Amino acid sequence: MKKLTLIIATALMLGACQNKAQSETAAGATDQVVADSLKTTLVAYFSASEAHITAQVAKTLAEATDADLFEIVPEQIYTPEDLDWKNEQSRSTIEMKDSTARPAVVSKVENMAQYNTIYVGFPIWWYTAPRIINTFLEQYDLTGKTIIPFATSGGSDMGKSGEDLKKASAPNATWILPGKVLNGNPPVDSLKVWVETLK
Ligand SMILES: Cc1cc2nc3c(=O)[nH]c(=O)nc-3n(C[C@H](O)[C@H](O)[C@H](O)COP(=O)(O)O)c2cc1C
């Protein structure tokens, strides 16, 4: 019996040592990521169509602003059928008719505290922002952060999308409104000109 107790105690001790070594490695790796990314600007975007139009402009904007880039990814990816705005029963139509809809996202910006300016990009859906942008914003305490919305669209302007987001999901942030529709895949230089006008 004594022997068995000794074996179990030794196994537990070895396990504890191994776990400690593993967590030290994990902590070291996390420190490395933070040390590599000291940027204070974030470009977060959602892009749903197969053409990924908002994704393209978000990447260029991150380059123009020397920002980190974060994609807002839905837990359930939108299919072309989901995006059929002509269908009253499609997922996007149903979500956009319900201002309380909050489609789930797969991940979170873990180091949000490090950013003071956040550009938030999305396709215009039914003249405003997709509900998943509300989901994104509501995950964080954005008090004191500056948020600048941008979008792509089939021709609509920003409308009240920024005001809607501010009111419903991030009233304590400082919003620069109305933001801007950035259609036509604008080059880095023209985005830098726009960003300058915000200062
Ligand atoms: C459900 C849905 C609703 C849309 N509503 C509008 C709209 O109100 N006004 C507009 O100009 N474009 C509208 N569009 C077009 C998108 O805003 C446009 O194609 C956008 O650039 C797509 O960006 P993405 O490729 O990043 O998803 C809508 C598209 C979808 C799928």
PDBQT file of the ligand as one rigid body, heavy atoms in Angstrom, charges set to zero:
ROOT
HETATM    1  C1  LIG A 201     -27.871  41.011 -47.614  1.00  0.00    +0.000 C 
HETATM    2  C2  LIG A 201     -27.231  42.107 -48.411  1.00  0.00    +0.000 A 
HETATM    3  C3  LIG A 201     -27.753  43.385 -48.361  1.00  0.00    +0.000 A 
HETATM    4  C4  LIG A 201     -27.158  44.418 -49.086  1.00  0.00    +0.000 A 
HETATM    5  N1  LIG A 201     -27.677  45.681 -48.978  1.00  0.00    +0.000 NA
HETATM    6  C5  LIG A 201     -27.093  46.687 -49.667  1.00  0.00    +0.000 A 
HETATM    7  C6  LIG A 201     -27.578  48.028 -49.546  1.00  0.00    +0.000 A 
HETATM    8  O1  LIG A 201     -28.518  48.331 -48.787  1.00  0.00    +0.000 OA
HETATM    9  N2  LIG A 201     -26.969  48.982 -50.295  1.00  0.00    +0.000 N 
HETATM   10  C7  LIG A 201     -25.926  48.719 -51.136  1.00  0.00    +0.000 A 
HETATM   11  O2  LIG A 201     -25.429  49.606 -51.782  1.00  0.00    +0.000 OA
HETATM   12  N3  LIG A 201     -25.419  47.458 -51.225  1.00  0.00    +0.000 NA
HETATM   13  C8  LIG A 201     -25.966  46.441 -50.522  1.00  0.00    +0.000 A 
HETATM   14  N4  LIG A 201     -25.444  45.178 -50.610  1.00  0.00    +0.000 N 
HETATM   15  C9  LIG A 201     -24.239  44.959 -51.431  1.00  0.00    +0.000 C 
HETATM   16  C10 LIG A 201     -22.950  44.878 -50.579  1.00  0.00    +0.000 C 
HETATM   17  O3  LIG A 201     -22.873  45.965 -49.663  1.00  0.00    +0.000 OA
HETATM   18  C11 LIG A 201     -21.693  44.922 -51.457  1.00  0.00    +0.000 C 
HETATM   19  O4  LIG A 201     -21.761  43.949 -52.456  1.00  0.00    +0.000 OA
HETATM   20  C12 LIG A 201     -20.423  44.771 -50.630  1.00  0.00    +0.000 C 
HETATM   21  O5  LIG A 201     -19.346  45.386 -51.327  1.00  0.00    +0.000 OA
HETATM   22  C13 LIG A 201     -20.047  43.314 -50.367  1.00  0.00    +0.000 C 
HETATM   23  O6  LIG A 201     -18.875  43.256 -49.572  1.00  0.00    +0.000 OA
HETATM   24  P1  LIG A 201     -18.149  41.874 -49.173  1.00  0.00    +0.000 P 
HETATM   25  O7  LIG A 201     -17.629  41.263 -50.462  1.00  0.00    +0.000 OA
HETATM   26  O8  LIG A 201     -17.040  42.283 -48.285  1.00  0.00    +0.000 OA
HETATM   27  O9  LIG A 201     -19.144  41.012 -48.493  1.00  0.00    +0.000 OA
HETATM   28  C14 LIG A 201     -26.021  44.149 -49.903  1.00  0.00    +0.000 A 
HETATM   29  C15 LIG A 201     -25.520  42.840 -49.963  1.00  0.00    +0.000 A 
HETATM   30  C16 LIG A 201     -26.107  41.833 -49.220  1.00  0.00    +0.000 A 
HETATM   31  C17 LIG A 201     -25.526  40.443 -49.280  1.00  0.00    +0.000 C 
ENDROOT
TORSDOF 0
